[in-house]
Amino acid sequence: MSTITPQPNSRYQDFLHDIKKQVAQSRIGAVRAVNRSLIGLYWSLGKMIVERQEDLGWGHAVVDQLSADLRNEFPDMTGFSSRNLWDIKRFYETYANAPEFLRQLVAEIPWGQNILVFQKLKDEAERRYYLEATAKLGWTRNVLLNQIKANAYQASLQDKTHNFQTALPQHLAEQADEAMKSRYSLEFLGINQAVHERELEKRLIARLKDFMIELGYGFCFMGSQYRLTLGENEYFLDLLFYHRFLNCLVAVELKMGRFRPEYAGKMDFYLEVLNDKVRAPDENPSIGIILCAERDQLEVEFSLKSKANAIGVATYQLYPKLPKEYKDRLPSEADWQRLLESARNPESST
């Protein structure tokens, strides 16, 4: 029997790649199966506790007693603390009368994320949003918590301002709309005073992981101050990303003040150059996102009407929302913009 050692440049590398892919998929499938089994167990336990309390009139003490007995019987298993059994009971009560699709959805995410959702959220539509996002995007517990604190669900309901419907094929326009938010939370930057656009960009790069989580699933970073050339001229994009599922380049321009119509023209030009000089033949048309502190809906709509390339305009939030009684005591975004203009041009303020 002959033995042949595959060469690195042979089909063996393709074979190895396929095997590794199968192993990885199998491991993911195994983890999901274990999670579904655990959630199924917790659902059954919660159902039994609720039914016995209702049928037999047992009080709160039964949960503590059950916890002690289960930990004594299964010392190697976790999850039988009194606190977790109470969470299991509330978990069942939360979804017992929920639609079937919602009960199936909770089995797709880990227990820790489930606890966050049913403890912190009361509205069914809101719960569904975070459950679906966690299942689809693989949010960790910390990421999910940050998304809840940033009101990602409420932001998803806001009107988005873009021209995707006229600049992109219908199927791609719908996907691009889903990938874009109307407002992005940048509170993780810790900015508490006016900064210039380049400083904002530097801080985003320093916290790139957090920024990409806020952007959403599928964004791949390609560079900051990305250089574009046209003849002897050169231009620089603030940030350039590639979106895996949209299969296109995404240019991001940062603006500290409110949106101005000329920003749309500049982005339209950048996208023309990107599509002609950088985009690969099999990629979809590039998309531009202008991130600014404020925007006027009507002004943005009119600014995008004549643009051939796909452009979206979104706002960002640098500071936590303040109670109404404090809002009038602090500078507005317009005040911050005037301060920045004064810093750039000292003579103009004299």
Secondary structure, DSSP 8 states (H G I E B T S, - for coil): -------TTSTHHHHHHHHHHHHHHHHHHHHHHHHHHHHHHHHHHHHHHHHHHHHH---THHHHHHHHHHHHH-TT--S-SHHHHHHHHHHHHHHTTS-HHHHHHHTTS-HHHHHHHHHH---HHHHHHHHHHHHHH---HHHHHHHHHTTHHHHHHS--EE-HHHHS-HHHHHHHHHH--SEEE-GGG---S---HHHHHHHHHHTHHHHHHHH-TTEEEEEEEEEEEETTEEEEEEEEEEETTTTEEEEEEE-SSB--HHHHHHHHHHHHHIIIII--TTS---EEEEEESB--HHHHHHHHTT--SEEEEEEEE-S----HHHHTTS--HHHHHHHHHHHH-GGGG-
